Amino acid sequence: MIESSDFRSKEIVLDRGGGRMPALGFGTLIPDGATTTRATRDALEAGYRHIDCAERYRNEREVGEGLRVGLAAGGIAREDIFVTSKLWNNNHRPERVEPAFEASLGRLGLDYLDLYLIHTPFAFQPGDEQDPRDENGDVIYDRGVTLLDTWRAMEDLVDHGRCRAIGLSDILLNELRPLYELARIKPAVVQVEAHPYLPETELLEFCKEKGVVFLAYAPLGHGIRPGPIEEPVISEIAARTGKTPAQVLLAWAVQRGGALLTTPKTAARARENFDITALPADAFDEINRIQTRQRFNAVVETGSGGFLNK
């Protein structure tokens, strides 16, 4: 049931950890530091109150500066925004989780996070190198830790009160299901690539059943062309409804019961991506019938190890 056709103010209650996640989120995977700071500030001005960061992106300081400036300029309280960061693969050892979390907080200039995610279910060799590789150029995995070990340390963060909720990113249903069953604190959010070419319907239904927020990244197809933003069905619906193809795709993502992330790098694009309203039922159903299947980020299909068993 859709409470309102205007998705700009839509929030999803987190079943675990309390709080409410704005359905429209701003992702900060932006290579350039100055652009990151400006885009973060512009996103806040456009109305975004959900900011998604990661240690892996190497720009948490720049995001933090954008938050500092944007909150002050808009008279926005910290409590009025929802901020996420993520634990990278080289920090899966339980003793490394809290220091990594504290380092992200420090770079962002925040006292707490609303959500902390395990970035991928793959554990890399522990250390300062984000991409440890052997002499053949292959990633060095950490065989001495399981995903459940890492999750237990994530649960401790919630117990200590500086992280309100925890979850996972880039995980498939067959890996999520056993972790969910064994977790003391159940995942509040699962962040995965999802769009009409990769609807992840089974995972979405599992999340709905278990009270887990389904958070879609790359809802526009990672900007890769050809992709869903050029899909004829999407173009026709956009013309029919007076929306842009991007707005159609983003509305579909929220309307199916989840939240989403986009990464607008200009103020104009931030305003466009935030101006999201519900689609007519027939248009929503047309998108659900799209048959093309394509994954744009292969991270879930790469690597080995790091799940429940050593």
C-alpha positions as CSV (number, residue, x, y, z in Angstrom):
1,M,0.0,0.0,0.0
2,I,1.4,3.4,-1.0
3,E,0.9,6.0,1.7
4,S,1.6,8.9,-0.6
5,S,2.3,9.4,-4.3
6,D,5.1,11.8,-3.5
7,F,8.2,9.8,-2.7
8,R,10.3,12.8,-1.7
9,S,9.3,12.5,1.9
10,K,8.8,8.8,2.1
11,E,10.6,7.0,4.9
12,I,11.0,3.3,5.8
13,V,11.0,2.3,9.4
14,L,13.9,0.1,10.4
15,D,12.6,-2.9,12.3
16,R,15.9,-3.3,14.0
17,G,17.9,-0.5,15.5
18,G,15.2,2.1,15.4
19,G,15.1,5.1,13.1
20,R,13.6,5.8,9.7
21,M,15.5,5.6,6.4
22,P,14.5,8.1,3.8
23,A,13.6,6.1,0.6
24,L,15.6,8.4,-1.6
25,G,19.3,8.2,-0.9
26,F,22.4,10.0,-2.2
27,G,25.4,7.7,-2.9
28,T,28.9,9.1,-2.6
29,L,30.9,6.9,-5.0
30,I,32.6,9.9,-6.6
31,P,36.3,9.8,-7.5
32,D,37.0,13.5,-7.3
33,G,37.3,15.1,-3.9
34,A,36.1,18.6,-4.7
35,T,33.1,17.2,-6.7
36,T,32.3,14.9,-3.7
37,T,32.0,17.9,-1.3
38,R,30.0,20.0,-3.7
39,A,27.7,17.2,-4.7
40,T,27.0,16.3,-1.1
41,R,26.1,19.8,-0.3
42,D,23.9,20.1,-3.4
43,A,22.2,16.8,-2.5
44,L,21.3,18.2,0.9
45,E,20.0,21.4,-0.7
46,A,17.9,19.4,-3.1
47,G,16.2,17.6,-0.2
48,Y,18.2,14.4,0.3
49,R,18.4,13.4,3.9
50,H,19.9,9.9,3.4
51,I,23.7,9.9,2.6
52,D,25.5,6.6,1.8
53,C,29.3,6.5,2.3
54,A,32.1,3.9,2.4
55,E,35.6,3.5,3.6
56,R,36.3,2.0,0.2
57,Y,35.4,5.2,-1.7
58,R,38.4,6.9,-0.1
59,N,36.4,10.2,0.2
60,E,34.8,10.2,3.6
61,R,36.6,13.4,4.6
62,E,35.2,15.1,1.6
63,V,31.7,13.8,2.3
64,G,32.1,15.0,5.9
65,E,33.0,18.5,4.7
66,G,30.0,18.5,2.4
67,L,27.8,17.5,5.3
68,R,29.3,20.2,7.6
69,V,28.7,22.9,5.1
70,G,25.4,21.7,3.8
71,L,23.9,21.2,7.3
72,A,25.0,24.6,8.4
73,A,23.7,26.3,5.2
74,G,20.3,24.6,5.4
75,G,19.9,24.8,9.2
76,I,19.6,21.0,9.2
77,A,20.2,19.1,12.4
78,R,22.3,15.9,12.5
79,E,19.3,14.0,13.8
80,D,17.4,14.9,10.6
81,I,19.8,13.0,8.3
82,F,20.5,9.3,7.9
83,V,24.1,8.5,7.3
84,T,25.6,5.1,6.3
85,S,29.1,3.9,5.9
86,K,30.6,0.5,5.2
87,L,33.3,-1.9,6.4
88,W,35.8,-2.8,3.7
89,N,37.0,-6.4,3.0
90,N,40.5,-6.0,4.6
91,N,38.8,-5.2,8.0
92,H,36.7,-8.4,8.4
93,R,38.7,-9.7,11.3
94,P,36.6,-9.1,14.5
95,E,39.4,-7.1,16.2
96,R,39.6,-4.7,13.1
97,V,35.9,-3.9,12.9
98,E,35.6,-1.3,15.7
99,P,38.8,0.5,14.7
100,A,37.5,0.7,11.1
101,F,34.2,2.0,12.2
102,E,35.8,4.6,14.5
103,A,38.1,5.7,11.6
104,S,35.0,6.2,9.3
105,L,33.3,8.3,12.0
106,G,36.4,10.4,12.4
107,R,36.8,11.1,8.7
108,L,33.1,12.0,8.5
109,G,33.2,14.2,11.5
110,L,30.3,12.4,13.1
111,D,29.5,11.0,16.6
112,Y,27.4,8.1,15.4
113,L,26.2,6.3,12.3
114,D,22.6,5.4,11.5
115,L,23.7,2.4,9.6
116,Y,26.9,0.4,9.1
117,L,27.2,-2.2,6.4
118,I,29.6,-5.0,5.6
119,H,30.5,-3.8,2.1
120,T,30.9,-7.3,0.6
121,P,30.9,-10.8,2.0
122,F,34.5,-11.4,1.0
123,A,37.3,-11.2,3.6
124,F,40.7,-10.0,2.3
125,Q,44.0,-10.3,3.9
126,P,43.9,-8.0,7.0
127,G,46.1,-4.9,6.8
128,D,46.2,-1.3,5.5
129,E,46.1,-2.4,1.8
130,Q,42.5,-2.3,0.5
131,D,43.4,-4.6,-2.4
132,P,46.1,-7.1,-1.2
133,R,47.4,-9.1,-4.1
134,D,49.9,-11.8,-4.7
135,E,52.8,-11.9,-7.2
136,N,50.3,-13.1,-9.9
137,G,48.0,-10.1,-9.3
138,D,45.3,-12.2,-7.6
139,V,43.5,-11.0,-4.5
140,I,44.7,-12.5,-1.2
141,Y,41.7,-13.7,0.8
142,D,41.6,-14.2,4.5
143,R,40.7,-17.9,5.2
144,G,40.9,-17.4,8.9
145,V,37.6,-15.5,9.4
146,T,34.0,-16.2,8.5
147,L,31.2,-13.8,7.7
148,L,29.5,-14.8,10.9
149,D,32.7,-13.8,12.8
150,T,32.5,-10.4,11.3
151,W,28.8,-10.1,11.9
152,R,29.3,-10.8,15.6
153,A,31.7,-7.8,15.8
154,M,29.1,-5.7,13.9
155,E,26.6,-6.6,16.6
156,D,28.9,-5.4,19.2
157,L,28.9,-1.9,17.6
158,V,25.2,-1.7,18.0
159,D,25.5,-2.9,21.6
160,H,28.0,0.0,22.3
161,G,25.4,2.5,21.0
162,R,27.4,4.4,18.3
163,C,25.8,2.6,15.4
164,R,22.1,2.3,15.4
165,A,21.6,-0.4,12.8
166,I,23.7,-2.9,10.8
167,G,23.4,-4.7,7.5
168,L,25.1,-6.1,4.4
169,S,25.9,-5.0,0.9
170,D,26.5,-7.0,-2.3
171,I,25.2,-10.3,-0.9
172,L,23.1,-12.9,-2.6
173,L,20.1,-14.6,-1.0
174,N,21.8,-17.9,-0.6
175,E,24.5,-16.2,1.6
176,L,22.1,-13.9,3.4
177,R,19.6,-16.6,4.4
178,P,22.0,-18.6,6.7
179,L,23.5,-15.5,8.2
180,Y,20.1,-14.1,9.0
181,E,19.1,-17.3,10.8
182,L,22.2,-17.3,13.0
183,A,22.4,-13.5,13.7
184,R,21.6,-12.3,17.2
185,I,20.9,-8.8,15.8
186,K,19.2,-9.4,12.4
187,P,20.3,-7.3,9.4
188,A,18.2,-4.1,9.2
189,V,19.2,-3.4,5.5
190,V,20.5,-5.2,2.5
191,Q,22.0,-3.0,-0.2
192,V,22.3,-4.6,-3.7
193,E,22.3,-3.7,-7.3
194,A,18.7,-3.7,-8.5
195,H,16.8,-2.2,-11.5
196,P,14.4,-3.6,-14.1
197,Y,17.1,-5.6,-15.8
198,L,18.1,-7.1,-12.4
199,P,14.9,-7.0,-10.2
200,E,16.2,-9.4,-7.5
201,T,12.6,-10.3,-6.9
202,E,13.3,-13.3,-4.7
203,L,15.6,-11.3,-2.5
204,L,13.1,-8.5,-2.3
205,E,10.4,-10.8,-1.2
206,F,12.7,-12.4,1.5
207,C,13.5,-8.9,2.8
208,K,9.8,-8.0,2.9
209,E,9.0,-11.2,4.8
210,K,11.8,-10.7,7.3
211,G,11.4,-6.9,7.8
212,V,14.7,-6.1,6.1
213,V,14.9,-2.9,4.1
214,F,15.8,-3.6,0.4
215,L,18.1,-0.8,-0.7
216,A,18.8,-0.7,-4.4
217,Y,22.0,0.8,-5.8
218,A,22.5,1.5,-9.5
219,P,18.8,1.8,-10.0
220,L,19.6,3.6,-13.3
221,G,21.9,0.8,-14.4
222,H,25.2,2.3,-13.3
223,G,25.0,4.8,-16.2
224,I,26.1,2.0,-18.6
225,R,24.7,2.2,-22.1
226,P,22.7,0.6,-23.4
227,G,20.9,0.0,-20.1
228,P,17.5,0.4,-18.5
229,I,17.5,4.1,-18.9
230,E,17.3,3.6,-22.7
231,E,14.8,0.7,-22.4
232,P,12.0,1.4,-24.9
233,V,9.3,0.6,-22.2
234,I,10.9,3.2,-19.9
235,S,11.1,5.8,-22.6
236,E,7.5,5.3,-23.6
237,I,6.3,5.6,-19.9
238,A,8.4,8.7,-19.5
239,A,6.8,10.4,-22.5
240,R,3.3,9.3,-21.4
241,T,3.7,10.6,-17.8
242,G,5.8,13.7,-18.4
243,K,8.7,12.3,-16.4
244,T,12.3,11.7,-17.4
245,P,13.4,8.1,-17.9
246,A,15.5,8.4,-14.7
247,Q,12.5,9.5,-12.7
248,V,10.5,6.6,-14.0
249,L,13.2,4.1,-13.0
250,L,13.5,5.6,-9.5
251,A,9.8,5.7,-9.0
252,W,9.6,2.0,-9.8
253,A,12.4,1.2,-7.4
254,V,10.5,2.9,-4.5
255,Q,7.1,1.7,-5.5
256,R,8.0,-1.9,-5.3
257,G,8.7,-1.4,-1.6
258,G,12.4,-0.5,-1.3
259,A,14.7,2.4,-1.0
260,L,17.4,3.5,-3.5
261,L,20.6,5.3,-4.0
262,T,21.7,7.6,-6.9
263,T,24.8,9.7,-7.3
264,P,23.9,13.0,-8.9
265,K,27.0,15.1,-9.4
266,T,25.3,18.3,-10.3
267,A,22.7,20.4,-8.5
268,A,20.3,20.0,-11.5
269,R,20.6,16.2,-11.6
270,A,20.1,16.1,-7.8
271,R,16.8,18.0,-8.1
272,E,15.7,15.7,-11.0
273,N,16.5,12.5,-9.1
274,F,14.8,13.8,-6.0
275,D,11.5,14.8,-7.7
276,I,10.0,11.3,-7.6
277,T,6.3,10.5,-7.5
278,A,4.4,7.2,-7.9
279,L,3.8,5.7,-11.3
280,P,0.3,4.8,-12.6
281,A,-0.4,1.1,-11.9
282,D,-0.4,0.1,-15.5
283,A,3.1,1.7,-16.0
284,F,4.4,-0.1,-12.9
285,D,3.1,-3.4,-14.2
286,E,4.7,-2.8,-17.6
287,I,8.1,-2.4,-16.1
288,N,7.6,-5.5,-14.1
289,R,7.1,-7.4,-17.3
290,I,10.5,-6.4,-18.8
291,Q,12.3,-9.6,-19.7
292,T,15.9,-8.3,-20.2
293,R,18.3,-9.5,-17.6
294,Q,21.7,-8.0,-17.0
295,R,24.0,-7.4,-14.0
296,F,26.3,-4.4,-14.3
297,N,28.4,-4.9,-11.2
298,A,29.9,-8.4,-11.0
299,V,31.2,-8.1,-7.4
300,V,28.8,-10.7,-6.1
301,E,30.0,-13.2,-8.6
302,T,33.7,-12.8,-7.9
303,G,36.0,-14.0,-5.1
304,S,35.6,-16.9,-2.7
305,G,35.6,-17.6,1.0
306,G,34.4,-15.3,3.8
307,F,31.0,-16.9,4.3
308,L,29.9,-19.0,7.2
309,N,32.5,-21.8,7.2
310,K,36.2,-21.7,7.3
